[in-house]
Amino acid sequence: MARKMRVGKRRLPLWMMVVAASILFLTVYEGYRMIMPFVARDPLYHEVNFGQRVIDDWRYEGENEEGYLLFYNPANGDRAMLPPQSRLFGADGKWVVIEHADAASLTYAEPLEAAPWYVYLLLLAALGGGGWWAFRRARAVRGKRMRTRSARKSVAGERMGIRHSRRRFKPRRRSRPS
């Protein structure tokens, strides 16, 4: 049985491209973590210790005996106490999402509007790359509809008792000499 010769670029299967991309991403991620071990990996996360500022002048004061989170504003003497299961802290018209808290430190995330400019650039690049890939994929699938099925698939189907009709295209008629 003769094999068809494939003309054009040879592409890797999709699952191999996904695996290669994820390996590349994890390599870059772990390499960055080894080079910069003390930098938070998420640009929206911040970690403060006891007595450091969270929102404007509001400072984190740890936990009390019952596990409530304590905040203090030395500018006007206000105090705030949050239950242990609360995930949001708001003060002075701003708010943060509490990710983890213990007696000595607080990890919180600022809202998306507070993200650095490069986060938006990376998101835009990811969306653009995904759109470009989807456009290319749609063009490739559209082109497959015009191609014939391979002989190998039809032989395997006939062994199982399934018969597929092959798509054949008529050759172009040439004008006859007069």
Secondary structure, DSSP 8 states (H G I E B T S, - for coil): -------S-----HHHHHHHHHHHHHHHHHHHHHHSTTS-SSTTEEEEETT-EEETTEEEEEE-TT--EEEEETTTTEEEEE-TT--EEEETTEEEEEEEE-SSEEEEE--GGG--HHHHHHHHHHHHHHHHHHHHHHHHHHHHTTS---HHHHHHHHHTT-----------------
